[in-house]
Amino acid sequence: MKVFEISSGNTLSLSLFTEVTNSKELLDSMQGGTLEPEAAFLNASLIPDVFPVLAAAHKTLIAKSRESLTTRTPHSELVYNYSGSKHITESLKRCGIADSSNYVLAARFNASPDEMEAVGKLINGKEIDLDELEARANQAQIQKHYKISSLELGISSLADAITCRIAARDTL
């Protein structure tokens, strides 16, 4: 687990898991609003670095401060903002976990160590270091989802291209 300072004293705690076997139960709990403690579970194969997640988290905190969340909770808003799409359902399906997900990034805003430990206990899987993100990212899937050309990758990184799309989504 690693904690990142986002803004104004708000933090985002991230834990990366592989070999996850209970993603269907996690998904059902999230959709039913019974997940305790509340957290965001992202499809980690679409995440090449933590920076785009932090950009999406910052965007989420701004929307929350303005009382203008597009989704029901800040944690679902994080998944939505990471997607780069304006379609809520598509965003949550594509960038959130699915029934068969076995590689998951767990995120929680302003979490205490005990809360993140509880989130870790919700997931039946092996926690690994966040440094594994880049090596395990599905570059072809990311390029297809975000429409990133090889030409763009010649002058930019995958993480930077995703971050630009996250930041610019509302203006396009």
N, C-alpha and C positions, 0 to 999 in steps of 0.2 A: 504494500500500500504506500502511496505517496500523496502528500497534501500540497496543493498549489494555491497560492494567494491570487485571487481574481481581481477584486477591487473593493474598496471601502470596508476592509476587514472580512469580506466574504471569502470562503475557501471552497475548493473542489477536491474531494478525496477520490483517488482512482486506484483500482485494483484490477489486475489482469489475470484471467483464468483460462486454462486449457483443459481438455478432457472433461468438459462439463457434460453431465448425464441427466440433469433435471431441468433443462431449459423449458420444456413444455409446462411444468408446474410453475416455474417462475413467470412465464408468459401469462398463464391463467390467473395467477395472483395479481399481477400488474393490471390486467384488463378488468379484473373484478374489484380492484381498489382495496384488496386485502393484504397487500405486501407490507410487511412490517419488519424493519424500518423501510420506509419508502426509498427507492433508489432508481437510477437509470441503468438499464442493461443494453449495451450497444454491441452490434456485430463487429467484433474486433478485426475481422479480416478486411474491413473497409477503412481501417485506421492505421496509417503509416507512421504517425507521430502524435504526441500529445498536444502539440500546438494548435491544430485545428479544433480539437475538443475544447481547449481553453478559450478559443475564439467563440465557439458556440456557447460556452458557459457564460462568457461576458455578455453576449447578446441576450441570453436568457435572463440574466440578472437585471439588465437594463429594462427589458419588457416587464419583469416583475415589479421593478420600482415605479414604473409608469402604470401599473395595473392593467397591462395590455397583453397578457399571455394569450397565445393562440390556442394552446391546449389546456387541459385541466390542471396540470401540476408543473412545477419547475423542472421536475425530472423528465417528464414526457416532452416538455418544451426543449430540453437539451438534445434529445434524440431528433426532434423535429428540426431544430436549428442546425444540427450537424449534417442533415441530409442535403441541404442546398436546394431542395424542391419546395414549391409552395403548396403542394398537395399533402395534407396532414396524414391521411390513411396510408398513402404510398410511402411517405417518409418514415412513418413508424414501422411499417412492414419491412422496408428495405434496410434501414439503418439500425433498427431495434433487433432484438433476438427473435428467432423463429423456433418452432417446435424442435427442430433438429440441430440447433446451434450447439457447437461444442467448444467454441472459442469466443469468450465474452469479456468485455470491459465493463466493470461495475463502477458507477459514479454516484456520489452523494454530496450535496451542498452542505457546507457548515457542519460536517459530521464530527462527532467526538470519536476518540479511539474505540470506545465501547460500541458505538453505533456501527463503525466500519467492521469491527470484529463480528457483530451480528449479521451484517450484510454478507461477510465472508462465509458465515455458517449457513446462510440460505443456499449457497451454491455448492453443489456436489461436483467438485473439480479440484484441480491443482493450481494454486496461485504461482504465477511466474513473474519475473521482473518486467517492468514497463519497457525496458530496453529491447525486449523481444518484438515489439510492435513492427518495426521497420522490416525485419527479416521475415516475419510471418504475414505481412500484408499481401493481399491478392491484387497485384498491380493491374492486371488486365480487367478485373472486375471494377476496381476503383476508376480506371480510365473510362470504362464504358458508362458507369453510373454518373460520373461528373462531366462526361464529354471532354476529356483532356486528351489533346492530340500529342503525338510524339514530338512534333515541332515545338509545342509549348514546353514539354519536358526537357528540351534541349537548352532552354534558357531559365528554367525554374525547377524546383523540386516538386514532388507529388504533394507533400504537405502544404507548400506555399500555394499551389494551384487550388487545392481544396479550400484553404483559408480564404482566398480571394473570392471564391464562389459563395462561401458562407457569409462573408461581409457584404457582398454585393447583391445577394438574393432579393432583398426588399426594394432595391432600386431598379431592378431590371423588369 
